Structure formats: structure tokens, C-alpha cells
Amino acid sequence: MEQRPGLWLTPLHRAEWTHAMAQHVFQRKISAREAQQVYRSFNADRQAGLWIEIGLPEMAFETCVRLAQRHGPRLGIRTLDTLHVAAALELQAESFWTFDERQGRLAHAEGLKSS
């Protein structure tokens, strides 16, 4: 069987993903019916163990504060961007995957490989 990387799924990821889906419906990029199908597929993937479900690290908020102090004035990062990177740092992630430019710049500034 082919090995695939473990992908963490924190409660923050689930909340962000759910809001992103709702925004796609709101912006009429997908229908509510299509969104429900995507939700079902996502939950099936969760049950199949595609994601490694893990809690938000205890120190993520403290790390978030430090990142904001260190990089906020230069990068213009927002709280949730910083919290995502803080969680990755606290979980000792090897890579940081994002489509968000601000998160990517912050991850890079902290030495994370990002894609």
C-alpha cells in the first residue's frame, strides 16, 4: 500500500473549512446541494482516517501572540493566519500547506516549508 503523508485536522481547520464552504454558497460559486455533498465527502474522508484529528496545541495562542508581535507590523498578518502558523509550529510540522498568501509569508518567515 502506498504511504501518504499524514494530514492534521484541528478544530480550527474544521471551522475554517466549514466557513469557506458557506462562503462559496453565499457567493453562488456552488449550490447548497453541492455543498452538502462536499460535507458528506469530507466526513467520509474523516471516518476513513484520511485526516489525523488532533486538538489545537495548548500553547498555540501564546505562539500566535509572539508571531503577531514579531511579524505583524511587517507582514500585515491577521489573527487566524497567525493562529494557523502557530499551531503548525507547536505541532512541529515539517511543511505548511496553504493557498493564503499571508499565511505562506509568515510560515516562510518562521522557517516552515510551505506550498
C-alpha positions as CSV (number, residue, x, y, z in Angstrom):
1,M,0.0,0.0,0.0
2,E,1.3,3.5,-0.9
3,Q,2.4,5.6,2.0
4,R,0.8,9.1,2.1
5,P,1.7,11.9,4.4
6,G,-0.4,12.3,7.5
7,L,-2.5,15.5,7.3
8,W,-3.5,17.1,10.6
9,L,-7.0,18.3,11.1
10,T,-7.6,20.6,14.1
11,P,-10.9,22.1,15.2
12,L,-9.6,25.3,13.7
13,H,-9.2,23.7,10.3
14,R,-12.7,22.3,10.5
15,A,-14.1,25.7,11.4
16,E,-12.2,27.4,8.6
17,W,-13.2,24.8,6.1
18,T,-16.8,24.9,7.0
19,H,-16.8,28.7,6.7
20,A,-15.1,28.5,3.4
21,M,-17.8,26.2,2.1
22,A,-20.5,28.5,3.3
23,Q,-18.8,31.5,1.6
24,H,-18.8,29.5,-1.7
25,V,-22.6,29.0,-1.4
26,F,-23.1,32.6,-0.3
27,Q,-21.1,33.8,-3.4
28,R,-23.1,31.4,-5.6
29,K,-20.0,29.5,-6.7
30,I,-21.7,26.3,-5.6
31,S,-25.2,25.4,-4.7
32,A,-26.3,24.4,-1.2
33,R,-26.9,20.9,-2.5
34,E,-23.3,20.7,-3.9
35,A,-22.0,22.0,-0.5
36,Q,-23.9,19.2,1.3
37,Q,-22.3,16.6,-1.0
38,V,-18.9,18.1,-0.2
39,Y,-19.6,18.0,3.5
40,R,-20.6,14.3,3.2
41,S,-17.4,13.5,1.3
42,F,-15.3,15.4,3.8
43,N,-16.9,13.5,6.7
44,A,-16.4,10.2,4.9
45,D,-12.7,11.0,4.5
46,R,-12.6,11.8,8.2
47,Q,-14.2,8.5,9.1
48,A,-11.8,6.7,6.7
49,G,-8.8,8.2,8.5
50,L,-7.5,10.4,5.8
51,W,-7.0,13.1,8.3
52,I,-5.2,12.9,11.6
53,E,-7.6,14.6,14.0
54,I,-5.7,16.5,16.7
55,G,-6.6,19.2,19.2
56,L,-5.3,22.7,18.9
57,P,-2.0,22.7,20.8
58,E,-2.2,24.3,24.2
59,M,0.5,26.9,23.5
60,A,-0.9,27.9,20.1
61,F,-2.4,31.1,21.3
62,E,0.7,32.2,23.1
63,T,2.8,31.4,20.0
64,C,0.2,33.4,18.0
65,V,0.8,36.4,20.2
66,R,4.5,36.2,19.8
67,L,4.2,35.8,16.0
68,A,1.9,38.9,15.8
69,Q,4.4,40.9,17.8
70,R,7.4,39.7,15.8
71,H,5.9,39.7,12.2
72,G,2.6,41.6,12.3
73,P,3.9,45.1,11.7
74,R,5.9,43.9,8.7
75,L,3.6,41.3,7.1
76,G,0.2,42.6,7.9
77,I,-1.0,39.2,9.2
78,R,-4.3,38.6,10.8
79,T,-5.2,36.6,13.9
80,L,-6.4,33.4,12.1
81,D,-3.4,33.5,9.7
82,T,-1.1,33.7,12.7
83,L,-3.0,31.0,14.7
84,H,-2.7,28.5,11.8
85,V,1.0,29.0,11.6
86,A,1.3,28.9,15.4
87,A,-0.5,25.6,15.5
88,A,1.9,24.2,12.9
89,L,4.9,25.4,14.8
90,E,3.6,23.9,18.1
91,L,2.8,20.6,16.3
92,Q,6.4,20.7,14.9
93,A,5.1,20.5,11.3
94,E,7.6,19.8,8.6
95,S,5.5,21.5,5.9
96,F,2.8,24.1,5.8
97,W,0.2,23.9,3.0
98,T,-1.8,27.0,2.3
99,F,-3.5,28.9,-0.5
100,D,-3.3,32.0,1.6
101,E,-0.5,34.4,0.7
102,R,-0.3,36.0,4.2
103,Q,-0.1,32.6,5.9
104,G,2.6,31.4,3.4
105,R,4.7,34.5,4.0
106,L,4.5,34.0,7.8
107,A,5.2,30.3,7.6
108,H,8.3,31.1,5.4
109,A,9.5,33.7,7.8
110,E,9.3,31.1,10.6
111,G,11.3,28.6,8.6
112,L,8.4,26.3,7.6
113,K,8.5,24.9,4.1
114,S,5.2,26.0,2.5
115,S,3.4,25.2,-0.6
